[in-house]
Amino acid sequence: GSHTTSYYCNNHPTMEITAEEVANDLEQPTTMRDGAGQSAEEDPSKSAKSSDFLSIDQIYQSSKQSARENHWRNNPYATGLVEPSWKDEIGRGTESVENGANGPNRRCCADAAEPEMDPTCGCLVVSGYVCGLLNAGRVGNMAILKESHVMVDEIVQDEEVEDGAVRTRKVSKRQIDLVVGPYWPMMMFVTYPLILVISFWTAAMAVFVPNYNIFVVIFWSAMTFGLCFSLFSVAFRDPGILPKYKDIPFSEDGNQARSSWRWNDLAQSYAPRGSSYDPDCAVIVEEFDHTCPWTGTAIGKKNMLAFQCFIGFLFSCLIMDIVLLASASII
């Protein structure tokens, strides 16, 4: 049978909890003392009962871990095991994480020189404070800035139709409009400032000078604007976050393509061929390529074209700025 234990708090009534419900999540029981002030460990007759006593902190940590796992399994997106909200992320920097699905199993930012350190931990702490104040949503380690609902066609499963056609129905689904990756502080405070500083320097030294060429000004302005806009399109666009599929979905012809789908334990979801779990963003991304800290996010199916445009504009603007500055120094 189950054991019911009791613990006491000052000015609070007795509370009861079943030890078996949380014992699996605990490493060591807390030593309790009897009315005479003698610990259970000191009394051999009570040592067998010491494992039944749980501290308030242990009960809190166990319930917090259960809430984290429930959020992970019931999330509408294929995400890893992360904190449910950004405000919860603030406390993660000072406590060890039991399950490191979104990073190493260690204290956040501890032993910064070690290769096992979670590279996102510093940025996630910043996100915890900033996104918590903004009440931004969370999917994995990414912050949702804007989200909407759209009506889509969904294939009706387990329903036979006489003519063999596939039946569909209209359902409302969430759509991410604006989202930033875990490295958004680097994008905002490193990448954009570098672009703007170099651009303003070039403008002051070689573009907007006496007797400037209007065609050079227009072309340089258009290229610089394209560079900034393409970076925005990469950094704030959904890279292809996969919804959670607890079962293999049906294709348009009503069949399940089992050969092209596989189960992912980290996200508790089926994923199509070509998609991968990104440990930095803690989500499954369709046609995942890599995670770019300079843009702050993952590069996948939905932002790959914008990323290629960003790289093209970046090298073009860099070459153009070098040529303009060199020409201005000669003149």
Salt bridges, closest charged atoms under 4 A:
GLU20 OE2 - HIS3 NE2 3.96
ASP34 OD2 - LYS46 NZ 2.35
GLU83 OE2 - ARG68 NH2 2.93
GLU89 OE2 - ARG92 NE 2.41
GLU89 OE1 - ARG138 NH1 2.75
GLU95 OE2 - LYS64 NZ 3.04
ASP111 OD2 - ARG106 NH2 3.17
ASP118 OD2 - ARG92 NH2 3.76
GLU147 OE2 - ARG174 NE 2.89
ASP153 OD1 - LYS170 NZ 3.13
GLU154 OE1 - ARG169 NH2 3.00
GLU159 OE2 - ARG167 NH1 3.00
ASP238 OD2 - LYS302 NZ 3.47
GLU286 OE1 - LYS301 NZ 4.00
ASP289 OD2 - HIS290 ND1 2.56
